[in-house]
């Protein structure tokens, strides 16, 4: 004899779920007329429980798939909104750049018109007293300056013409030697 065989079994608290299950099984057994009929009833119930279990698994799988679709849709929506806001920001930046260039071009045009008219008026005003200065103010320098402001580029031919006009004006303004 061993020592373990003489020891009483440990007392455990019965699980309420297991106890409830035993009570239901005993009631079913009594209602059906014995354990043989209960076993037949449980075997008949087993396929139904399997079908319900499979159906519940499919429902859970469908719920998971639906959650994945919703997450994907939300992500795609967020990406589309981000792309749209980026495109809007880029379009606004291009529009602002165009406006700045337009304002700069208009300011250059106005400044060239004012400067050209001022040079022309000054050339006409001093023409009677100092013809060489009038030539410098109203000659090729006026035209090259207007071209520079209007087209925003300068050619070397323009500068040669201005230099030639300045030389001609200085030689024309000096009296001949006696």
Short mmCIF file of the C-alpha atoms (twelve columns), coordinates in Angstrom:
data_MODEL
# 
_entry.id   MODEL 
# 
loop_
_atom_site.group_PDB 
_atom_site.id 
_atom_site.type_symbol 
_atom_site.label_atom_id 
_atom_site.label_alt_id 
_atom_site.label_comp_id 
_atom_site.label_asym_id 
_atom_site.label_seq_id 
_atom_site.Cartn_x 
_atom_site.Cartn_y 
_atom_site.Cartn_z 
_atom_site.pdbx_PDB_model_num 
ATOM 1   C CA . UNK A 1   0.000   0.000   0.000   1 
ATOM 2   C CA . UNK A 2   1.187   3.346   -0.778  1 
ATOM 3   C CA . UNK A 3   0.689   6.456   1.136   1 
ATOM 4   C CA . UNK A 4   -1.184  8.145   -1.697  1 
ATOM 5   C CA . UNK A 5   -3.954  5.557   -1.791  1 
ATOM 6   C CA . UNK A 6   -4.905  6.191   1.819   1 
ATOM 7   C CA . UNK A 7   -5.130  9.958   1.422   1 
ATOM 8   C CA . UNK A 8   -8.609  11.361  0.904   1 
ATOM 9   C CA . UNK A 9   -9.281  13.159  -2.392  1 
ATOM 10  C CA . UNK A 10  -8.820  16.902  -2.168  1 
ATOM 11  C CA . UNK A 11  -11.992 18.842  -1.791  1 
ATOM 12  C CA . UNK A 12  -12.531 21.207  -4.696  1 
ATOM 13  C CA . UNK A 13  -15.134 23.779  -5.147  1 
ATOM 14  C CA . UNK A 14  -17.515 22.654  -7.884  1 
ATOM 15  C CA . UNK A 15  -17.476 24.865  -10.946 1 
ATOM 16  C CA . UNK A 16  -20.884 26.539  -11.310 1 
ATOM 17  C CA . UNK A 17  -20.876 26.110  -15.094 1 
ATOM 18  C CA . UNK A 18  -20.038 22.401  -14.849 1 
ATOM 19  C CA . UNK A 19  -22.645 21.948  -12.106 1 
ATOM 20  C CA . UNK A 20  -25.251 23.666  -14.238 1 
ATOM 21  C CA . UNK A 21  -24.284 21.448  -17.168 1 
ATOM 22  C CA . UNK A 22  -24.656 18.311  -15.037 1 
ATOM 23  C CA . UNK A 23  -28.045 19.455  -13.797 1 
ATOM 24  C CA . UNK A 24  -29.271 20.104  -17.351 1 
ATOM 25  C CA . UNK A 25  -27.963 16.699  -18.484 1 
ATOM 26  C CA . UNK A 26  -29.714 15.009  -15.573 1 
ATOM 27  C CA . UNK A 27  -32.985 16.794  -16.372 1 
ATOM 28  C CA . UNK A 28  -32.717 15.829  -20.037 1 
ATOM 29  C CA . UNK A 29  -31.894 12.259  -19.087 1 
ATOM 30  C CA . UNK A 30  -34.902 12.092  -16.794 1 
ATOM 31  C CA . UNK A 31  -37.176 13.748  -19.365 1 
ATOM 32  C CA . UNK A 32  -36.122 11.424  -22.156 1 
ATOM 33  C CA . UNK A 33  -36.370 8.304   -20.064 1 
ATOM 34  C CA . UNK A 34  -32.785 7.320   -19.396 1 
ATOM 35  C CA . UNK A 35  -29.148 7.757   -20.371 1 
ATOM 36  C CA . UNK A 36  -29.503 5.773   -23.611 1 
ATOM 37  C CA . UNK A 37  -32.048 8.185   -24.971 1 
ATOM 38  C CA . UNK A 38  -29.988 11.141  -23.739 1 
ATOM 39  C CA . UNK A 39  -26.998 9.812   -25.665 1 
ATOM 40  C CA . UNK A 40  -29.128 9.503   -28.805 1 
ATOM 41  C CA . UNK A 41  -30.421 13.041  -28.306 1 
ATOM 42  C CA . UNK A 42  -26.898 14.413  -27.832 1 
ATOM 43  C CA . UNK A 43  -25.671 12.618  -30.964 1 
ATOM 44  C CA . UNK A 44  -28.573 14.119  -32.901 1 
ATOM 45  C CA . UNK A 45  -27.755 17.539  -31.442 1 
ATOM 46  C CA . UNK A 46  -24.053 17.348  -32.331 1 
ATOM 47  C CA . UNK A 47  -24.445 17.964  -36.130 1 
ATOM 48  C CA . UNK A 48  -26.661 20.973  -35.407 1 
ATOM 49  C CA . UNK A 49  -24.053 22.381  -33.035 1 
ATOM 50  C CA . UNK A 50  -21.339 21.853  -35.661 1 
ATOM 51  C CA . UNK A 51  -23.434 23.686  -38.273 1 
ATOM 52  C CA . UNK A 52  -24.037 26.557  -35.862 1 
ATOM 53  C CA . UNK A 53  -20.319 26.669  -35.056 1 
ATOM 54  C CA . UNK A 54  -19.402 26.758  -38.768 1 
ATOM 55  C CA . UNK A 55  -21.983 29.451  -39.357 1 
ATOM 56  C CA . UNK A 56  -20.575 31.528  -36.486 1 
ATOM 57  C CA . UNK A 57  -17.046 31.116  -37.885 1 
ATOM 58  C CA . UNK A 58  -18.253 32.342  -41.282 1 
ATOM 59  C CA . UNK A 59  -19.951 35.319  -39.651 1 
ATOM 60  C CA . UNK A 60  -16.737 36.209  -37.833 1 
ATOM 61  C CA . UNK A 61  -14.758 35.859  -41.074 1 
ATOM 62  C CA . UNK A 62  -17.266 38.076  -42.881 1 
ATOM 63  C CA . UNK A 63  -17.036 40.677  -40.122 1 
ATOM 64  C CA . UNK A 64  -13.232 40.620  -40.333 1 
ATOM 65  C CA . UNK A 65  -13.328 40.968  -44.135 1 
ATOM 66  C CA . UNK A 66  -15.824 43.837  -43.849 1 
ATOM 67  C CA . UNK A 67  -13.584 45.597  -41.327 1 
ATOM 68  C CA . UNK A 68  -10.616 45.181  -43.675 1 
ATOM 69  C CA . UNK A 69  -12.617 46.614  -46.594 1 
ATOM 70  C CA . UNK A 70  -13.707 49.577  -44.497 1 
ATOM 71  C CA . UNK A 71  -10.121 50.206  -43.363 1 
ATOM 72  C CA . UNK A 72  -8.898  50.028  -46.966 1 
ATOM 73  C CA . UNK A 73  -11.644 52.379  -48.105 1 
ATOM 74  C CA . UNK A 74  -10.815 54.841  -45.340 1 
ATOM 75  C CA . UNK A 75  -7.119  54.710  -46.235 1 
ATOM 76  C CA . UNK A 76  -7.835  55.279  -49.937 1 
ATOM 77  C CA . UNK A 77  -10.143 58.173  -49.090 1 
ATOM 78  C CA . UNK A 78  -7.462  59.759  -46.923 1 
ATOM 79  C CA . UNK A 79  -4.890  59.329  -49.706 1 
ATOM 80  C CA . UNK A 80  -7.231  60.917  -52.264 1 
ATOM 81  C CA . UNK A 81  -7.896  63.857  -49.951 1 
ATOM 82  C CA . UNK A 82  -4.163  64.311  -49.337 1 
ATOM 83  C CA . UNK A 83  -3.460  64.233  -53.077 1 
ATOM 84  C CA . UNK A 84  -6.252  66.729  -53.737 1 
ATOM 85  C CA . UNK A 85  -4.990  69.108  -51.060 1 
ATOM 86  C CA . UNK A 86  -1.433  68.796  -52.423 1 
ATOM 87  C CA . UNK A 87  -2.653  69.557  -55.954 1 
ATOM 88  C CA . UNK A 88  -4.607  72.538  -54.645 1 
ATOM 89  C CA . UNK A 89  -1.541  73.861  -52.823 1 
ATOM 90  C CA . UNK A 90  0.608   73.448  -55.943 1 
ATOM 91  C CA . UNK A 91  -1.999  75.191  -58.095 1 
ATOM 92  C CA . UNK A 92  -2.198  78.076  -55.629 1 
ATOM 93  C CA . UNK A 93  1.605   78.372  -55.619 1 
ATOM 94  C CA . UNK A 94  1.677   78.483  -59.453 1 
ATOM 95  C CA . UNK A 95  -1.077  81.114  -59.475 1 
ATOM 96  C CA . UNK A 96  0.781   83.214  -56.926 1 
ATOM 97  C CA . UNK A 97  3.976   82.956  -58.999 1 
ATOM 98  C CA . UNK A 98  2.081   84.026  -62.133 1 
ATOM 99  C CA . UNK A 99  0.598   86.981  -60.270 1 
ATOM 100 C CA . UNK A 100 4.050   88.039  -59.015 1 
ATOM 101 C CA . UNK A 101 5.496   87.818  -62.529 1 
ATOM 102 C CA . UNK A 102 2.579   89.787  -63.938 1 
ATOM 103 C CA . UNK A 103 2.958   92.516  -61.317 1 
ATOM 104 C CA . UNK A 104 6.710   92.682  -61.964 1 
ATOM 105 C CA . UNK A 105 6.146   92.894  -65.729 1 
ATOM 106 C CA . UNK A 106 3.538   95.640  -65.361 1 
ATOM 107 C CA . UNK A 107 5.771   97.620  -62.985 1 
ATOM 108 C CA . UNK A 108 8.651   97.324  -65.473 1 
ATOM 109 C CA . UNK A 109 6.408   98.475  -68.288 1 
ATOM 110 C CA . UNK A 110 5.159   101.476 -66.335 1 
ATOM 111 C CA . UNK A 111 8.675   102.385 -65.181 1 
ATOM 112 C CA . UNK A 112 10.019  102.182 -68.744 1 
ATOM 113 C CA . UNK A 113 7.179   104.342 -70.041 1 
ATOM 114 C CA . UNK A 114 7.746   106.972 -67.345 1 
ATOM 115 C CA . UNK A 115 11.532  106.954 -67.841 1 
ATOM 116 C CA . UNK A 116 11.266  107.104 -71.635 1 
ATOM 117 C CA . UNK A 117 8.776   109.967 -71.531 1 
ATOM 118 C CA . UNK A 118 10.949  111.792 -69.012 1 
ATOM 119 C CA . UNK A 119 14.026  111.404 -71.205 1 
ATOM 120 C CA . UNK A 120 12.075  112.531 -74.262 1 
ATOM 121 C CA . UNK A 121 10.681  115.563 -72.437 1 
ATOM 122 C CA . UNK A 122 14.113  116.454 -71.055 1 
ATOM 123 C CA . UNK A 123 15.672  116.074 -74.516 1 
ATOM 124 C CA . UNK A 124 13.092  118.384 -76.085 1 
ATOM 125 C CA . UNK A 125 13.456  120.896 -73.269 1 
ATOM 126 C CA . UNK A 126 17.270  121.162 -73.514 1 
ATOM 127 C CA . UNK A 127 17.431  120.882 -77.323 1 
ATOM 128 C CA . UNK A 128 17.700  124.616 -77.929 1 
ATOM 129 C CA . UNK A 129 20.546  125.167 -75.427 1 
ATOM 130 C CA . UNK A 130 22.517  121.926 -75.602 1 
ATOM 131 C CA . UNK A 131 21.946  119.885 -78.745 1 
ATOM 132 C CA . UNK A 132 24.480  117.188 -77.800 1 
ATOM 133 C CA . UNK A 133 22.598  116.489 -74.544 1 
ATOM 134 C CA . UNK A 134 19.288  116.361 -76.430 1 
ATOM 135 C CA . UNK A 135 20.827  113.860 -78.832 1 
ATOM 136 C CA . UNK A 136 22.029  111.717 -75.944 1 
ATOM 137 C CA . UNK A 137 18.612  111.872 -74.236 1 
ATOM 138 C CA . UNK A 138 16.435  111.303 -77.321 1 
ATOM 139 C CA . UNK A 139 18.689  109.200 -79.517 1 
ATOM 140 C CA . UNK A 140 19.568  105.528 -79.513 1 
ATOM 141 C CA . UNK A 141 19.968  105.492 -75.726 1 
ATOM 142 C CA . UNK A 142 16.246  106.204 -75.368 1 
ATOM 143 C CA . UNK A 143 15.398  103.450 -77.824 1 
ATOM 144 C CA . UNK A 144 17.776  100.913 -76.267 1 
ATOM 145 C CA . UNK A 145 16.513  101.727 -72.773 1 
ATOM 146 C CA . UNK A 146 12.887  101.293 -73.893 1 
ATOM 147 C CA . UNK A 147 13.809  98.023  -75.606 1 
ATOM 148 C CA . UNK A 148 15.611  96.836  -72.488 1 
ATOM 149 C CA . UNK A 149 12.575  97.454  -70.300 1 
ATOM 150 C CA . UNK A 150 9.985   96.155  -72.759 1 
ATOM 151 C CA . UNK A 151 11.735  92.997  -73.956 1 
ATOM 152 C CA . UNK A 152 13.905  92.577  -70.853 1 
ATOM 153 C CA . UNK A 153 16.978  91.824  -72.922 1 
ATOM 154 C CA . UNK A 154 19.819  93.836  -74.371 1 
ATOM 155 C CA . UNK A 155 21.773  93.241  -77.573 1 
ATOM 156 C CA . UNK A 156 25.357  94.262  -78.263 1 
ATOM 157 C CA . UNK A 157 24.201  96.090  -81.395 1 
ATOM 158 C CA . UNK A 158 22.111  98.381  -79.209 1 
ATOM 159 C CA . UNK A 159 25.099  99.254  -77.070 1 
ATOM 160 C CA . UNK A 160 27.279  99.926  -80.156 1 
ATOM 161 C CA . UNK A 161 24.580  102.277 -81.491 1 
ATOM 162 C CA . UNK A 162 24.441  104.111 -78.161 1 
ATOM 163 C CA . UNK A 163 28.238  104.464 -78.121 1 
ATOM 164 C CA . UNK A 164 28.314  105.701 -81.723 1 
ATOM 165 C CA . UNK A 165 25.557  108.239 -80.984 1 
ATOM 166 C CA . UNK A 166 27.415  109.479 -77.910 1 
ATOM 167 C CA . UNK A 167 30.627  109.948 -79.964 1 
ATOM 168 C CA . UNK A 168 28.749  111.725 -82.716 1 
ATOM 169 C CA . UNK A 169 27.019  113.977 -80.186 1 
ATOM 170 C CA . UNK A 170 30.276  114.982 -78.511 1 
ATOM 171 C CA . UNK A 171 32.009  115.702 -81.799 1 
ATOM 172 C CA . UNK A 172 28.987  117.652 -83.055 1 
ATOM 173 C CA . UNK A 173 28.831  119.709 -79.881 1 
ATOM 174 C CA . UNK A 174 32.448  120.944 -80.010 1 
ATOM 175 C CA . UNK A 175 33.099  123.978 -82.139 1 
ATOM 176 C CA . UNK A 176 35.550  123.544 -85.000 1 
ATOM 177 C CA . UNK A 177 39.168  124.480 -84.360 1 
ATOM 178 C CA . UNK A 178 40.187  127.973 -85.762 1 
# 
